[in-house]
């Protein structure tokens, strides 16, 4: 196993060992630290990922930014390819859970090109 795979395996093991309360606490910590940064940036549309397998829950951060006028977008894999497209999301839009257990938007959402993409990351 190369170093990159070792690091990923270590982080995934730590992440999967977190309780829901700890995940929520860390998500709130990130909101407190990241909101001021994002609000100072000229980004109009910020793309997020729905969390899976105890990934950092970006939902609280996304909701605060949406409440401050930022547009949210989430990725969707284009059918039959490995190309992602991003769809505008507004609070309350319908979502579905796919066969991988991942939350995604319905087809009615509007496609966009985000100004910024917020990828999952490890916090602790």
N, C-alpha and C positions, 0 to 999 in steps of 0.2 A: 504494500500500500504506500503510495507516495504521500508527501507531507500535506498536500491540499486535501486529499481524501481523509487523512488522519484528523485534520482540523475539523472538517465537516462532520465526521463521525463523532468527535468529542462534543461539538456544539449540539448536535442532534440529541445525543444521549442526555446532556444537561437539560436541554429544552424539554424533552419528553418527561423528565423527572420533576418538572415544576408543577405545583398545585395550581388550581384555577385562581385561588386568591393571590398567589404570587404573580401569576401572569397579569392579573388585573392591576396589581400594585405597580408592576414594571411598566405597564401600558400608561398608567397615569403619570408616572415619573417621566416617561418620554413626552407625553403631552406637555407637561410643565417646561421641559427643556426645548422642545422643538417648535412649539407654537410661535414664540417670538421670532425665531429665525424665518419660518415660512411666511409670516405676516409682513416681514420687511422685504421680501423678494417680490419681483414684478410678475411672478407666476400667476396666471389667471386660472389655468386648469392643471390640477395635480392628479396624477394617476397613482392609485394604490392597488395592493393585492389583498384579496380576502385571505385571512390567515388559515393555515391548516397545521395539523400535528403540533400544537402548542407553539406555533410561530408567534412572534410579536404581534399583538392585536392592534392594528392600526386604526380600528374603527373609532375609538374615542378621539384620536388625533384628527381623523378625517371629518368627524362631526363638528368639532370646534372650528376647524378651518372653513367648513361649509357655512357655519353660522356667522363667519366673518367675511362672507362674500366670495370665497374661492369655489370654483367648480370642481367637482370630483369626477374621476373617470376610473374605470376598472377594465382589466384586459379580458379579451375573449379570443380563444384560439379559432382561427378561421377553419371552417370545415374542410377536411381533406388536405390540410397543410400544417406546417409548423409556424405559420405567420400569426402574430398577435395583432389584433386591432383593439382599440380602446373605445369604450362606450361611456358617454356621459351618464352619471348617476345622480339622481336627486333623492333626498330622504323620502322614504316611503315607496320608491319604485319597486315593482315586483322582482323577486329573485327566485331562483330554483337551485336545488342541490343536484349536481351531476352524479354519474355513476362512480366517480372517484371520491365522493363526499365533499366536493368543493362547491362553495356558493358561487353562483354566477348570475348575471343579468339575463333577462329575457331578450328576445330578438328585436323588440320594439325600440330599444334604447338607441340614441343618436350617436353615430361614430364621430370621433374627434382625434386630433393630434395634441397630446398633452404637452404643456410647457416643461413639466418636471415629472419624473417617475420615482416614486418612493418605494424602494425595494425592501423586502423583509430583511431584518438584521438582528443580530444577537445583542441584547442589552442585559445588564446585570450589575 
